[in-house]
Each structure stands twice: as C-alpha cells, then as structure tokens.
Amino acid sequence: MLEQLINGLTQGSVYALLALGFTIIFGTLRMVTFAHGEVFMGGAYVGLTLFTYLTPSLPLALLVAAVVTFIMGALIEIIAFRFLRNAPHFSSLLVTIGLSVILINLAQLIFGPETRSIPPALIEDLAFGEIQIFGFYVTYLQMAVLGVAIAMMVATYFFIEHTPIGLAIRATSQDHEAAYAMGVNVNRIFTLTFAVGSMMGGIAGVLIGLYYNVFYPTMGILLGIKAFSASVVGGLVSMPGAIIAGLTIGVIESFAVDFWNASYRHLVAFVFMIIILVIRPAGIMGKSGPMSGRGD
Amino acid sequence: MLKLTDVHTYYGHFHALKGISLEVGDGEIVSLLGGNACGKSTTMKSILGMVKAKQGTIEYDGRQISGLPPSDVVRAGISPVLERRRLFPELTVEENLTMGAYLRSDKAAIKADAEKMAELFPIVAERRKQLAGSLSGGEQQMVAMARALMASPRLLIMDEPSMGLSPKYVETVFEVIQDVNAKEGVAMLLVEQNANMALSIAARGYVLQTGEIVLSGSADELLNNPQMQKAYLGVA
C-alpha cells in the first residue's frame, strides 16, 4: 500500500514537472504548445545516449539534457511563436504540431524506430540498489526521480517568485503590453520562459526514460497529452495546481495498476481528469495562483 | 525637450495620425485634448515606440527617438502612465514599483526613489504588500504614477489619468500631478478628455480631432476660445 503510494508519487512528480513546464509556458505566452511531449522525448534520448555511449552518470545526463532542451525550447518559441506573433493563434498551434511530427521523425532517423534500452548492467546499481526507510524499500532511482523533480519544482518556484527575472516574467504574464511599455524586452521574456518550461520537460524525459528504461520516438505523445491535461486540471495558469494535479494523477494510476490491471492506467487517469473538469471546469486552482490574471 | 514634427501613424490601412506637430518644454505641463478615438492614445504610443510612426520626426533633447523601442525611449527619460492605469494586478504595489524601475541598475538610488514615492503617495506606503488589483481606481492611479516615476523620468506621458475616477478623486489626481511637477520638475504631457481639468493645470494645450491638431495655444487662450467652449468645455 505504502509502496504503491511511493511509486505513484515518483511517477506523479514527473507528471507534475511536465505539467509545471506546460503551465509556465501557457501562463506567460497564453499559447498552447503541442511539442512539449517531443521535448520530453528529446531529453529522454539524451539520457539514453549519454548512459549508453559515454558514462552512466545521472547528474551529467540531467545537465546535458537541460542544456539541449533549453535550446530546443528557445528554437520552438522563435519558430512557432515569435515569427507568428501577429498571426491567428491557430497558426502557432499548427506549427507546434508540425514541429512535434518533425521531432518524432528526426528521432526515428537518428535513433531508429525500434524501442531501445540502456544495457541493464549500466543502470543496475541505480535501478535495483535500494534502501529501507521506515520499514519499506525505495530504490535509489526512485529517490533520485522524486528528489530531482521536487528540487526542480522548488527551484522554479524560487526563480519565478523571488528573482528580478521572475518578476519580469510574472509582470509579462499579467500584461505584456504594460511590461513592454516599462522597457521589458517581451520577446526575450517569452523565449526564456519557453526555454525554461521546455528544460523542465527535458529533465522529466531523462527521469522517466531511466525509470522505465524504455525509449522510442513516440514516447512523448501520450505523456505530452497527459501533462497538458494535468495542467488544465490544475487550472492551466496555476503552478501549485499543476503540481497537485500531476502528483494526484500519478498516485491514482499507481493504485489502478495495483488493484486492477496495468493496461487500464491511462483509462483511469483520463476518467479521473474528465470527472474533475466536469465538477470544476476551470480546474482545481482555477482562479488563483501566482501566474494567473491578465491586465484587463 | 520633446518635439513632434508632422508625425503620421497607421494601423494597417487606417491613417490614425495625419501629421501631428507638438512640443513640450522643460518642466512644462502640456495637455493633449480631444474626444474618443481622435488619436490621443496613438500619439502617446508613437512617442513611446509602441507603434511605429511611418513619417515625420520625434525628437527628445534634440535626439531622434522615432523608431526606437520603448526600452530605449524609457531609458532616454520618458515614462508612461498608460490608459486605465494598467497595473500588474497580481503583483503587489511594491513589485509594481520595482517594475517601474526595470531598466535601472542603481540599487541605492532605486531604494531612495521608492521611499520618496511613499512620501509623495501615502497610499503606496499603506498598501505596500497588497495586490495592485485589489485597490480602488483612484488608488491605482496613484500607484500607476508612482510606478512611472520610478523610471526616474524627466517627462511623464499620462494617458487619461481621470478616466473612470469619481469627481473627487479626479481633483486629487490633478493636484498630485501639479505637485509632482512643481517638486520634481518633471515635465508632463497630459492626454485627456477632461479639458476643463487638464487646462486648469496645464500651461499650453493642443486639440486633436480625427488624427489632426485643430487648435493649439496657451491654456487661457483655449479656455476662452468660443469654438473650444462649444465643443469641449461644455460652456453654452
């Protein structure tokens, strides 16, 4: 029971990280990206490549994936949003869908269409080494996933709430025209925010990739949708909402697997999200939260 | 200090400003008057670089500023108080002021200015930690002025400071504008519909109509102009 909870929180913390990235991007640009799942996939493949061909070091994989997906995010923002700033929203949306298809194809070209894994010997220690806490066992990998995800969330919160750039991001998210009039380089803030949100997706990719040790080009599709859904359930512009929704979905899935059958986990997750949205159409934290509100 | 010469601005094919020329001198209060959709806000946005003037020149201290982005215009010493105040509603009053000083890096001077704002605008001191969106319209107008002054400007451009305020608060706002002008020597370009009020504190005024300046002169001249009295001042 308690172990299922730990499993669920581990899985959920990664959903939360993905949803948080999505929420930061939407909260600032007021635009949805459908390439978030593919940025996640990109991060996962960075982890696979480094572990398999260079050295099985988690910190190194996280660092490189963070840099790679930060750049990916900046490029996606510039191509899909900055170039189309005055175009209808649908155009940007379509470009992000196009980019996600391109990224999946690129992954097939570079890494092959088949499902790949890191040679088990290389992650044995991480995946099977475990320690006992309060009478139950937790693997090093679970602790690392949970620890990194939580650290990223705390760091993001601090960045947004307590730094000068974070203040400019919040101001821009609330009224980008007024921020522009104060001298804020709004384009740069949009690109930076998108890059940071994407970086969180990339780190989530490394974590999930290692956790399940399964890598394939389309691995980001369902997770991208799930992160989007968790973000919507959380209230779309609320950072705490995204975290709560992500963790809850992870835990519910984990119990569904335990009590029922692993193949029903996505069904249970989405039924739960639909129920929440029917009860609270604006999401759990619909109207409050640090990123919410517009100028008018 | 500020000089617009034959400025033309378009929104797509719409010719919003059809050759505006106006001047604001050092430490002067000048009002730009006119009804709805006559081009007042467009004039302001053209000066700030939020929309690009297609033709004509905008000079500040003898330097060409048309075509520059708002960041450069604010850095040069022009700071805006936007229409409907446009505070960041989910930021505190204090954070709004910090955003006003976004382009400055002189920490000690910023802090000193923040303290000065608390003196000039008591509401800033009282509501320091409150979310700006929770203040009344009049209170927000005070915070908006304080935020604009945090850029340490020599010219403040105010878009309809009286809009949506109760008559009593309108008077307070104009008193404060006069006060800031006298104490800090900040020049003001007041974009207003409330001609009576604006001319009561301004030295000079311009009247805009469908993108063109149709009248200009000293405040007294405008107040006594029969055409002006009929169209804008409500004098029978």
Chai-1 contact restraints between the chains, C-beta under 6 A:
chainA,res_idxA,chainB,res_idxB,connection_type,confidence,min_distance_angstrom,max_distance_angstrom,comment,restraint_id
A,L167,B,E95,contact,1.0,0.0,6.0,A-B,restraint_1
A,A171,B,F88,contact,1.0,0.0,6.0,A-B,restraint_2
A,A171,B,M99,contact,1.0,0.0,6.0,A-B,restraint_3
A,Q174,B,F88,contact,1.0,0.0,6.0,A-B,restraint_4
A,Q174,B,E90,contact,1.0,0.0,6.0,A-B,restraint_5
A,D175,B,R86,contact,1.0,0.0,6.0,A-B,restraint_6
A,D175,B,F88,contact,1.0,0.0,6.0,A-B,restraint_7
A,A178,B,L82,contact,1.0,0.0,6.0,A-B,restraint_8
A,A178,B,R86,contact,1.0,0.0,6.0,A-B,restraint_9
A,Y180,B,P70,contact,1.0,0.0,6.0,A-B,restraint_10
A,A181,B,P70,contact,1.0,0.0,6.0,A-B,restraint_11
A,A181,B,P80,contact,1.0,0.0,6.0,A-B,restraint_12
A,A181,B,L82,contact,1.0,0.0,6.0,A-B,restraint_13
A,M182,B,M99,contact,1.0,0.0,6.0,A-B,restraint_14
A,M182,B,Y102,contact,1.0,0.0,6.0,A-B,restraint_15
A,G183,B,P70,contact,1.0,0.0,6.0,A-B,restraint_16
A,G183,B,S71,contact,1.0,0.0,6.0,A-B,restraint_17
A,G183,B,V74,contact,1.0,0.0,6.0,A-B,restraint_18
A,G183,B,Y102,contact,1.0,0.0,6.0,A-B,restraint_19
A,G183,B,L103,contact,1.0,0.0,6.0,A-B,restraint_20
A,V184,B,Y102,contact,1.0,0.0,6.0,A-B,restraint_21
A,G293,B,P89,contact,1.0,0.0,6.0,A-B,restraint_22
A,G293,B,E90,contact,1.0,0.0,6.0,A-B,restraint_23
A,G295,B,R86,contact,1.0,0.0,6.0,A-B,restraint_24
